[in-house]
Every structure is written in C-alpha cells, then in structure tokens.
Amino acid sequence: MGDDVPAKPVGVRWLYYLRCFSKSGLPSQAGRNAARRTYCQKRCELLRKPVEERCGAVEDVVVNNPLSTDPGNTWNQYWEVQELHKTIMLDVDRLFVAEMEIEKIQGALCRVLAVWALENPEISYKQGMHELLGMLFLVLHRDSKCSSSEGGEWEAQTGEEMEVDPSASLSDCRYLEHDAYELFDALMRGPGKGMITHYSTEKGGASAPDRVLTLLEIVDPQLHQHLQDLDVSASVFLLRWLRLLFGREFHFEDVIMLWDTLFCLTAKLRRPDGLSEVVEAFAAAMILFVRPTLIEMHDSHKCLRRLLKFPPVEDLTVLIKT
C-alpha cells in the first residue's frame, strides 16, 4: 500500500485497509477517540435500562413502565434487547479466544454485537459474527499489550462508562471494547458491503457460494464439472468458510496472517466490492488446492468431508499465492 502503512498495531493497519476506499490517511488519535465516544453514545442509547437516568435524560414513568401499552414505551425495546442478548450469549458462551479468559470478555463481546445488530436491523445478529469479533478482540488485545509502556491489562467494564480520556493512545487497553466495535463495523460494512454480503439472506442475484463456483468454473472447468456431477453441496462448506473468514480452517496465527493479506489486497483493489471479491477468490483457491484429492474421489460425501475438514497447510503463503 505504501511506506506510511504501519507494521504495528495490527488493528490500526486493518482499520486502514478496510476503510481506505472511502477514507484517506491512517487512523489518528483524535479520530480514534471520536469513534470511541460515538460507541459510548450508541451503547448508552441502545442498551439503556428503562426508568433510569441515562445519557442525561430521565424517562417518563407514566409512558415507560412494564405495563404500559404506549408504542413509545422504552420497555418494548428493552425486552427485544434482552432476547437479542440471550441469542448472542448462546454463541459467545461457547467461544474460545486464545490468550484471554472468555468469562472476562463475554459482556464486552455481547454489547458490541448487540449494538451493531440494533444499528443494522436489516442484518441484525447472525451466528458466526461472534467468531469474527473474537478474533478482532484478540488482535486488539495483543496490540494494547505491545503498545503499553506500563504493561496495562484490559479490565472488564460495566458498559456504562461515557468518558474517554483524550490522551488515550491508538491501542489503549482501556478501550478494547470501543475499538473492537469500530473494527468490527469496518469489517462488516466496508469496503462496499463488506462481510454483510456473506451474511445477507436477500433474494435476487447470485449467492456467495454460487459466485465462488463461477470462479472455479472459469479457472478449472474440469474440477467444477466433477463436483457438479457428484452433486456436492457447495453451500455446506462455503458458507462456513466465507462467514467465518476461514477462521476454522487454519491455526489462528495463520488466520491472522491470512486476514492481513486479504485486507491488504482489498485496499489495493480499491473496488466497491473488493473485500467479497478477494475472499471469494481465496475460497476458490482453497478448492483448487485440494484438486488432486477431489478429482480422484467419486463419492459426494467423501468430497464434502474433505472440504469440511481442510487438510493442514504447512506454509499458508503457498495457498495464498495459488
């Protein structure tokens, strides 16, 4: 991309890659803190408890109470948020994030996902988003440890803190939750439609798995026809690959390297749908990587098992260059 792209922190670099299509320049301290304050406001407004003072306002208890039928009753949103939180927690509770105690970060992960879902009701929360956020949280946590001269550690917060220290650094450990929201939003919504395109259930147009198969047909029509003849259900493995950004197919250190490469290529393309194009092209490359095995198989179930349990890759750069 250029000599001005920093090697560290990784999270800052990823934010630059994912937003360079619409914004120029590296994330600044002032811009980072502004995004943190914006997240505080969103979190306060969307996750607030009824009949309590929040964000400088006191609710009208005549309208806002559990028994009120007023359509503007904030308890209605409160119950919806509680149901959403339960749904998210079912996934987060099973999540493993290396190097971190999941019990300490569950609240932050749930708040980030809930705020994003409420901000984007057309998509809301979908299973798999928690795994993307977990990886981002790990990267940001590593960044904060590397950049902290005092060796500070992130501490779980109540989620109600509103003030942001203006002197906070780009990778301040106190704002992991805030920075995770900003980075997750950049991943999901940009460039172009970002990862939303792999979670969307909109009808019309080719689906993401279909686009991957179209690419495969162009570069290897024989393998494509072979999979078609065996009636291999591509959506079974491709949806997992695409929605989790290959997070279950490789060791997490390799996943970090892979994401770094995919985001960098996206930034270089500078195209509206650059991220989805790059991700789908890599998915096609993964199928090509196991071509010798697949082409010798004549059973659809065996082919599917091979693709669902991708073989270990000693050097991921070989696959990236495929």
Contacts in CASP RR format, 6 or more apart in sequence:
PFRMAT RR
TARGET T0000
AUTHOR 0000-0000-0000
METHOD contacts of the structure
MODEL  1
MGDDVPAKPVGVRWLYYLRCFSKSGLPSQAGRNAARRTYCQKRCELLRKP
VEERCGAVEDVVVNNPLSTDPGNTWNQYWEVQELHKTIMLDVDRLFVAEM
EIEKIQGALCRVLAVWALENPEISYKQGMHELLGMLFLVLHRDSKCSSSE
GGEWEAQTGEEMEVDPSASLSDCRYLEHDAYELFDALMRGPGKGMITHYS
TEKGGASAPDRVLTLLEIVDPQLHQHLQDLDVSASVFLLRWLRLLFGREF
HFEDVIMLWDTLFCLTAKLRRPDGLSEVVEAFAAAMILFVRPTLIEMHDS
HKCLRRLLKFPPVEDLTVLIKT
1 16 0 8 1.000
1 17 0 8 1.000
1 20 0 8 1.000
1 264 0 8 1.000
1 267 0 8 1.000
1 268 0 8 1.000
4 25 0 8 1.000
4 26 0 8 1.000
5 13 0 8 1.000
5 16 0 8 1.000
5 26 0 8 1.000
6 12 0 8 1.000
6 13 0 8 1.000
6 26 0 8 1.000
7 13 0 8 1.000
8 143 0 8 1.000
8 146 0 8 1.000
8 147 0 8 1.000
9 140 0 8 1.000
9 143 0 8 1.000
9 146 0 8 1.000
9 147 0 8 1.000
9 170 0 8 1.000
9 171 0 8 1.000
10 139 0 8 1.000
10 142 0 8 1.000
10 143 0 8 1.000
10 256 0 8 1.000
10 260 0 8 1.000
11 136 0 8 1.000
11 139 0 8 1.000
11 140 0 8 1.000
11 143 0 8 1.000
11 171 0 8 1.000
11 179 0 8 1.000
11 183 0 8 1.000
12 26 0 8 1.000
12 27 0 8 1.000
12 143 0 8 1.000
12 170 0 8 1.000
12 171 0 8 1.000
13 260 0 8 1.000
14 139 0 8 1.000
14 183 0 8 1.000
14 186 0 8 1.000
14 187 0 8 1.000
14 259 0 8 1.000
14 260 0 8 1.000
14 263 0 8 1.000
15 27 0 8 1.000
15 182 0 8 1.000
15 183 0 8 1.000
15 186 0 8 1.000
16 25 0 8 1.000
16 26 0 8 1.000
16 27 0 8 1.000
16 267 0 8 1.000
17 263 0 8 1.000
17 264 0 8 1.000
17 266 0 8 1.000
17 267 0 8 1.000
18 183 0 8 1.000
18 186 0 8 1.000
18 187 0 8 1.000
18 190 0 8 1.000
18 191 0 8 1.000
18 263 0 8 1.000
18 266 0 8 1.000
18 267 0 8 1.000
18 275 0 8 1.000
19 186 0 8 1.000
19 190 0 8 1.000
19 191 0 8 1.000
20 191 0 8 1.000
20 267 0 8 1.000
20 270 0 8 1.000
21 190 0 8 1.000
21 191 0 8 1.000
21 192 0 8 1.000
21 267 0 8 1.000
21 270 0 8 1.000
21 271 0 8 1.000
21 272 0 8 1.000
21 274 0 8 1.000
22 190 0 8 1.000
22 191 0 8 1.000
27 170 0 8 1.000
29 168 0 8 1.000
29 169 0 8 1.000
29 170 0 8 1.000
32 168 0 8 1.000
32 170 0 8 1.000
32 179 0 8 1.000
32 182 0 8 1.000
33 164 0 8 1.000
33 165 0 8 1.000
33 166 0 8 1.000
33 168 0 8 1.000
35 178 0 8 1.000
35 179 0 8 1.000
35 182 0 8 1.000
36 164 0 8 1.000
36 168 0 8 1.000
36 175 0 8 1.000
36 178 0 8 1.000
36 179 0 8 1.000
36 182 0 8 1.000
37 164 0 8 1.000
39 115 0 8 1.000
39 177 0 8 1.000
39 178 0 8 1.000
39 181 0 8 1.000
39 182 0 8 1.000
40 161 0 8 1.000
40 162 0 8 1.000
40 164 0 8 1.000
40 178 0 8 1.000
41 55 0 8 1.000
41 162 0 8 1.000
42 115 0 8 1.000
42 119 0 8 1.000
43 111 0 8 1.000
43 115 0 8 1.000
43 159 0 8 1.000
44 54 0 8 1.000
44 55 0 8 1.000
44 160 0 8 1.000
44 162 0 8 1.000
45 54 0 8 1.000
45 55 0 8 1.000
46 81 0 8 1.000
46 114 0 8 1.000
46 115 0 8 1.000
46 118 0 8 1.000
46 119 0 8 1.000
47 81 0 8 1.000
47 111 0 8 1.000
47 114 0 8 1.000
47 115 0 8 1.000
47 159 0 8 1.000
48 54 0 8 1.000
48 55 0 8 1.000
48 74 0 8 1.000
49 78 0 8 1.000
50 59 0 8 1.000
50 64 0 8 1.000
50 65 0 8 1.000
50 66 0 8 1.000
50 73 0 8 1.000
50 74 0 8 1.000
50 75 0 8 1.000
50 78 0 8 1.000
51 59 0 8 1.000
51 61 0 8 1.000
51 64 0 8 1.000
51 65 0 8 1.000
51 74 0 8 1.000
52 59 0 8 1.000
55 162 0 8 1.000
59 74 0 8 1.000
62 68 0 8 1.000
63 70 0 8 1.000
63 72 0 8 1.000
63 73 0 8 1.000
64 70 0 8 1.000
64 72 0 8 1.000
64 73 0 8 1.000
64 74 0 8 1.000
64 75 0 8 1.000
65 73 0 8 1.000
65 75 0 8 1.000
66 75 0 8 1.000
68 75 0 8 1.000
81 114 0 8 1.000
81 118 0 8 1.000
84 114 0 8 1.000
84 117 0 8 1.000
84 118 0 8 1.000
84 124 0 8 1.000
84 125 0 8 1.000
85 110 0 8 1.000
85 114 0 8 1.000
87 125 0 8 1.000
88 109 0 8 1.000
88 110 0 8 1.000
88 113 0 8 1.000
88 114 0 8 1.000
88 117 0 8 1.000
88 125 0 8 1.000
88 130 0 8 1.000
89 106 0 8 1.000
89 110 0 8 1.000
91 127 0 8 1.000
91 128 0 8 1.000
91 130 0 8 1.000
92 102 0 8 1.000
92 106 0 8 1.000
92 107 0 8 1.000
92 109 0 8 1.000
92 110 0 8 1.000
92 113 0 8 1.000
92 130 0 8 1.000
93 106 0 8 1.000
95 102 0 8 1.000
95 109 0 8 1.000
95 130 0 8 1.000
95 131 0 8 1.000
95 134 0 8 1.000
96 102 0 8 1.000
97 105 0 8 1.000
97 134 0 8 1.000
97 135 0 8 1.000
97 137 0 8 1.000
97 138 0 8 1.000
98 138 0 8 1.000
98 252 0 8 1.000
99 138 0 8 1.000
99 141 0 8 1.000
99 142 0 8 1.000
100 137 0 8 1.000
100 138 0 8 1.000
100 141 0 8 1.000
104 156 0 8 1.000
105 137 0 8 1.000
105 154 0 8 1.000
105 156 0 8 1.000
107 156 0 8 1.000
108 137 0 8 1.000
108 156 0 8 1.000
108 157 0 8 1.000
108 159 0 8 1.000
108 176 0 8 1.000
108 177 0 8 1.000
108 180 0 8 1.000
109 130 0 8 1.000
109 133 0 8 1.000
109 134 0 8 1.000
109 137 0 8 1.000
109 180 0 8 1.000
111 159 0 8 1.000
111 177 0 8 1.000
112 133 0 8 1.000
112 177 0 8 1.000
112 180 0 8 1.000
112 181 0 8 1.000
112 184 0 8 1.000
113 125 0 8 1.000
113 129 0 8 1.000
113 130 0 8 1.000
113 133 0 8 1.000
114 125 0 8 1.000
115 181 0 8 1.000
116 125 0 8 1.000
116 129 0 8 1.000
116 181 0 8 1.000
116 184 0 8 1.000
116 185 0 8 1.000
116 188 0 8 1.000
117 123 0 8 1.000
117 124 0 8 1.000
117 125 0 8 1.000
120 188 0 8 1.000
120 189 0 8 1.000
120 196 0 8 1.000
123 188 0 8 1.000
123 196 0 8 1.000
123 199 0 8 1.000
123 200 0 8 1.000
126 199 0 8 1.000
126 243 0 8 1.000
128 243 0 8 1.000
128 244 0 8 1.000
129 184 0 8 1.000
129 188 0 8 1.000
129 199 0 8 1.000
131 244 0 8 1.000
131 247 0 8 1.000
131 248 0 8 1.000
132 184 0 8 1.000
132 187 0 8 1.000
132 188 0 8 1.000
132 195 0 8 1.000
132 244 0 8 1.000
132 245 0 8 1.000
133 180 0 8 1.000
133 184 0 8 1.000
135 245 0 8 1.000
135 247 0 8 1.000
135 252 0 8 1.000
135 255 0 8 1.000
135 256 0 8 1.000
135 259 0 8 1.000
136 180 0 8 1.000
136 183 0 8 1.000
136 184 0 8 1.000
136 187 0 8 1.000
137 176 0 8 1.000
137 180 0 8 1.000
138 252 0 8 1.000
139 256 0 8 1.000
140 171 0 8 1.000
140 176 0 8 1.000
140 179 0 8 1.000
140 180 0 8 1.000
140 183 0 8 1.000
141 154 0 8 1.000
141 173 0 8 1.000
141 176 0 8 1.000
143 171 0 8 1.000
144 152 0 8 1.000
144 154 0 8 1.000
144 171 0 8 1.000
144 172 0 8 1.000
144 173 0 8 1.000
144 176 0 8 1.000
145 151 0 8 1.000
145 152 0 8 1.000
145 153 0 8 1.000
145 173 0 8 1.000
146 171 0 8 1.000
147 169 0 8 1.000
147 170 0 8 1.000
147 171 0 8 1.000
148 171 0 8 1.000
148 172 0 8 1.000
148 173 0 8 1.000
152 173 0 8 1.000
153 173 0 8 1.000
154 173 0 8 1.000
154 174 0 8 1.000
154 176 0 8 1.000
155 174 0 8 1.000
157 177 0 8 1.000
159 177 0 8 1.000
164 175 0 8 1.000
164 178 0 8 1.000
165 172 0 8 1.000
165 174 0 8 1.000
168 174 0 8 1.000
168 175 0 8 1.000
171 179 0 8 1.000
187 194 0 8 1.000
187 195 0 8 1.000
188 194 0 8 1.000
188 195 0 8 1.000
188 196 0 8 1.000
188 199 0 8 1.000
189 196 0 8 1.000
190 275 0 8 1.000
191 266 0 8 1.000
191 267 0 8 1.000
191 270 0 8 1.000
191 271 0 8 1.000
191 272 0 8 1.000
191 273 0 8 1.000
191 274 0 8 1.000
191 275 0 8 1.000
192 272 0 8 1.000
192 273 0 8 1.000
192 274 0 8 1.000
192 275 0 8 1.000
192 276 0 8 1.000
193 200 0 8 1.000
193 273 0 8 1.000
193 276 0 8 1.000
194 273 0 8 1.000
194 275 0 8 1.000
194 276 0 8 1.000
195 243 0 8 1.000
195 245 0 8 1.000
195 275 0 8 1.000
195 276 0 8 1.000
197 208 0 8 1.000
197 273 0 8 1.000
197 276 0 8 1.000
198 208 0 8 1.000
198 239 0 8 1.000
198 242 0 8 1.000
198 243 0 8 1.000
198 276 0 8 1.000
198 279 0 8 1.000
199 243 0 8 1.000
206 214 0 8 1.000
207 235 0 8 1.000
208 238 0 8 1.000
208 239 0 8 1.000
208 242 0 8 1.000
208 276 0 8 1.000
208 280 0 8 1.000
209 234 0 8 1.000
209 235 0 8 1.000
209 238 0 8 1.000
209 239 0 8 1.000
209 242 0 8 1.000
211 280 0 8 1.000
212 234 0 8 1.000
212 238 0 8 1.000
212 242 0 8 1.000
212 280 0 8 1.000
212 283 0 8 1.000
212 284 0 8 1.000
212 287 0 8 1.000
213 224 0 8 1.000
213 227 0 8 1.000
213 234 0 8 1.000
215 280 0 8 1.000
215 281 0 8 1.000
215 284 0 8 1.000
216 223 0 8 1.000
216 224 0 8 1.000
216 227 0 8 1.000
216 284 0 8 1.000
216 287 0 8 1.000
216 288 0 8 1.000
217 224 0 8 1.000
219 284 0 8 1.000
219 288 0 8 1.000
220 288 0 8 1.000
220 291 0 8 1.000
222 295 0 8 1.000
223 287 0 8 1.000
223 288 0 8 1.000
223 291 0 8 1.000
223 294 0 8 1.000
223 295 0 8 1.000
226 294 0 8 1.000
226 295 0 8 1.000
227 234 0 8 1.000
227 294 0 8 1.000
227 303 0 8 1.000
230 297 0 8 1.000
230 298 0 8 1.000
230 299 0 8 1.000
230 300 0 8 1.000
230 303 0 8 1.000
231 300 0 8 1.000
232 300 0 8 1.000
232 303 0 8 1.000
232 304 0 8 1.000
232 307 0 8 1.000
233 300 0 8 1.000
233 304 0 8 1.000
236 304 0 8 1.000
236 308 0 8 1.000
237 304 0 8 1.000
237 307 0 8 1.000
237 308 0 8 1.000
238 283 0 8 1.000
240 248 0 8 1.000
240 308 0 8 1.000
241 249 0 8 1.000
241 283 0 8 1.000
241 286 0 8 1.000
242 279 0 8 1.000
242 280 0 8 1.000
242 283 0 8 1.000
245 255 0 8 1.000
245 258 0 8 1.000
245 259 0 8 1.000
245 262 0 8 1.000
245 279 0 8 1.000
246 255 0 8 1.000
246 258 0 8 1.000
246 282 0 8 1.000
246 283 0 8 1.000
246 286 0 8 1.000
247 255 0 8 1.000
249 286 0 8 1.000
249 310 0 8 1.000
250 258 0 8 1.000
250 310 0 8 1.000
250 313 0 8 1.000
250 316 0 8 1.000
254 313 0 8 1.000
254 316 0 8 1.000
257 316 0 8 1.000
258 282 0 8 1.000
258 316 0 8 1.000
258 320 0 8 1.000
261 320 0 8 1.000
262 275 0 8 1.000
262 278 0 8 1.000
262 279 0 8 1.000
262 282 0 8 1.000
263 275 0 8 1.000
265 278 0 8 1.000
266 274 0 8 1.000
266 275 0 8 1.000
266 278 0 8 1.000
269 277 0 8 1.000
269 278 0 8 1.000
271 277 0 8 1.000
282 320 0 8 1.000
285 319 0 8 1.000
285 320 0 8 1.000
285 322 0 8 1.000
286 310 0 8 1.000
286 319 0 8 1.000
287 294 0 8 1.000
287 307 0 8 1.000
288 322 0 8 1.000
289 313 0 8 1.000
289 319 0 8 1.000
289 322 0 8 1.000
290 306 0 8 1.000
290 307 0 8 1.000
290 310 0 8 1.000
290 311 0 8 1.000
293 306 0 8 1.000
293 311 0 8 1.000
294 303 0 8 1.000
294 306 0 8 1.000
294 307 0 8 1.000
297 303 0 8 1.000
297 306 0 8 1.000
313 319 0 8 1.000
END
